[in-house]
Amino acid sequence: MSKNQNSFIKKQKAQLKQRKKKEKFEKKLERKAQPKDGSLENMMVYVDEFGNFSDSPPEPPTPKKQLNQNKSYSKGAAQNK
């Protein structure tokens, strides 16, 4: 008869656990090696009028033309037309 399958499965699980632990440790070293830049400029996110996120600030709105409201129209001028 062949060996019990439990010992084989236990070895596979142990190898998998060891491999995951090693990968996790390598990722940790990579994160520590990268420079940290927690400045406010890098953390800012802008939202446009449609609700989309962007890294750049939105363009300032263009001023609308204002009508000249100082003109007064008289009744007589409106009736002559």
C-alpha positions, 0 to 999 in steps of 0.5 A: 500500500502507498503512504498516507496522503495526509503527510503529503498534503501537510507538506504542501500546506507548509510549503504554501504557507512558507512561500506566502510568508516570504512574498509578504516579507519581500513586499514589506521590504519594497514598501520600506525602500520607496520614498514617502511623499505625504505632501498635501499636493500629492493627496489632493483630489479635485471633483469636477461639475459632473462628479469625476475625480482628477489630479489637476484643479478645474479651470476657473469658470468664465465670467458670463456677459452681463447685460447693461441694465441701465438702459430704460425703455419708455412706453412710447418707444416700444409702441412706435416699433 
